[in-house]
Amino acid sequence: MTDRDHDIDGDARQGSAYRLYCFDVRGRRLPAEPIDAADDRTAIAIVQLHLHDRCELWQGERLVFCEPDVRRN
């Protein structure tokens, strides 16, 4: 994906496929759940409706959202 594939706010263009990975209490990754959303903000809003203890939202090889956000440290 190139910079031209993102709008000015950094969101991916419409029709993007995302994958939601959640982890159980032991840290084991559960099967991926596909999410079809127009942009990053919409995909994150969908994810926040049904978060588990830890989830990661990916678009291709790009980590879009992580809860809890382990990247803050």
C-alpha positions as a Markdown table, in Angstrom:
| # | Residue | x | y | z |
|---|---|---|---|---|
| 1 | Met | 0.0 | 0.0 | 0.0 |
| 2 | Thr | 1.4 | 3.4 | -0.9 |
| 3 | Asp | 0.8 | 6.8 | 0.6 |
| 4 | Arg | -1.7 | 7.5 | -2.2 |
| 5 | Asp | -3.9 | 4.7 | -0.8 |
| 6 | His | -4.6 | 6.9 | 2.2 |
| 7 | Asp | -6.6 | 10.1 | 2.5 |
| 8 | Ile | -5.3 | 13.2 | 4.2 |
| 9 | Asp | -6.2 | 11.9 | 7.7 |
| 10 | Gly | -4.3 | 8.7 | 7.1 |
| 11 | Asp | -7.3 | 6.5 | 6.8 |
| 12 | Ala | -7.3 | 3.8 | 4.1 |
| 13 | Arg | -9.5 | 4.2 | 1.1 |
| 14 | Gln | -13.0 | 2.9 | 1.0 |
| 15 | Gly | -13.7 | -0.8 | 0.8 |
| 16 | Ser | -10.8 | -1.9 | 2.9 |
| 17 | Ala | -10.7 | -5.3 | 4.5 |
| 18 | Tyr | -9.6 | -5.5 | 8.1 |
| 19 | Arg | -8.9 | -8.4 | 10.4 |
| 20 | Leu | -9.7 | -8.4 | 14.1 |
| 21 | Tyr | -7.6 | -10.6 | 16.3 |
| 22 | Cys | -8.6 | -11.1 | 19.9 |
| 23 | Phe | -6.7 | -12.9 | 22.6 |
| 24 | Asp | -8.1 | -15.0 | 25.5 |
| 25 | Val | -7.2 | -14.6 | 29.1 |
| 26 | Arg | -4.2 | -16.8 | 28.6 |
| 27 | Gly | -2.9 | -14.7 | 25.7 |
| 28 | Arg | -3.8 | -17.2 | 23.0 |
| 29 | Arg | -5.0 | -15.6 | 19.8 |
| 30 | Leu | -8.5 | -16.5 | 18.8 |
| 31 | Pro | -9.5 | -17.0 | 15.1 |
| 32 | Ala | -9.4 | -13.8 | 13.0 |
| 33 | Glu | -12.7 | -12.0 | 12.4 |
| 34 | Pro | -13.0 | -10.1 | 9.1 |
| 35 | Ile | -14.3 | -6.6 | 9.2 |
| 36 | Asp | -15.3 | -4.7 | 6.1 |
| 37 | Ala | -15.2 | -0.9 | 6.7 |
| 38 | Ala | -14.9 | 2.2 | 4.7 |
| 39 | Asp | -12.0 | 3.6 | 6.7 |
| 40 | Asp | -9.9 | 3.2 | 9.8 |
| 41 | Arg | -12.3 | 5.2 | 12.0 |
| 42 | Thr | -15.3 | 3.1 | 11.1 |
| 43 | Ala | -13.4 | -0.2 | 11.6 |
| 44 | Ile | -12.2 | 1.0 | 15.0 |
| 45 | Ala | -15.7 | 2.0 | 16.0 |
| 46 | Ile | -17.0 | -1.5 | 15.0 |
| 47 | Val | -14.2 | -3.1 | 17.1 |
| 48 | Gln | -14.9 | -1.0 | 20.1 |
| 49 | Leu | -18.5 | -2.3 | 20.2 |
| 50 | His | -17.3 | -5.8 | 21.2 |
| 51 | Leu | -13.8 | -5.7 | 22.6 |
| 52 | His | -12.3 | -8.5 | 24.6 |
| 53 | Asp | -9.5 | -8.2 | 27.0 |
| 54 | Arg | -7.0 | -7.6 | 24.2 |
| 55 | Cys | -7.6 | -7.1 | 20.5 |
| 56 | Glu | -5.6 | -6.0 | 17.5 |
| 57 | Leu | -7.1 | -4.6 | 14.3 |
| 58 | Trp | -4.9 | -5.2 | 11.2 |
| 59 | Gln | -5.2 | -4.1 | 7.6 |
| 60 | Gly | -2.7 | -6.2 | 5.7 |
| 61 | Glu | 0.6 | -5.8 | 7.5 |
| 62 | Arg | -0.4 | -2.6 | 9.2 |
| 63 | Leu | -1.5 | -2.5 | 12.8 |
| 64 | Val | -4.4 | -0.1 | 12.9 |
| 65 | Phe | -5.6 | -0.4 | 16.5 |
| 66 | Cys | -4.6 | -2.2 | 19.6 |
| 67 | Glu | -6.5 | -2.4 | 22.9 |
| 68 | Pro | -5.0 | -2.1 | 25.3 |
| 69 | Asp | -2.7 | 0.1 | 23.3 |
| 70 | Val | 0.7 | -1.6 | 24.1 |
| 71 | Arg | 2.4 | 0.9 | 21.7 |
| 72 | Arg | 2.0 | 3.8 | 24.2 |
| 73 | Asn | 4.9 | 2.7 | 26.4 |
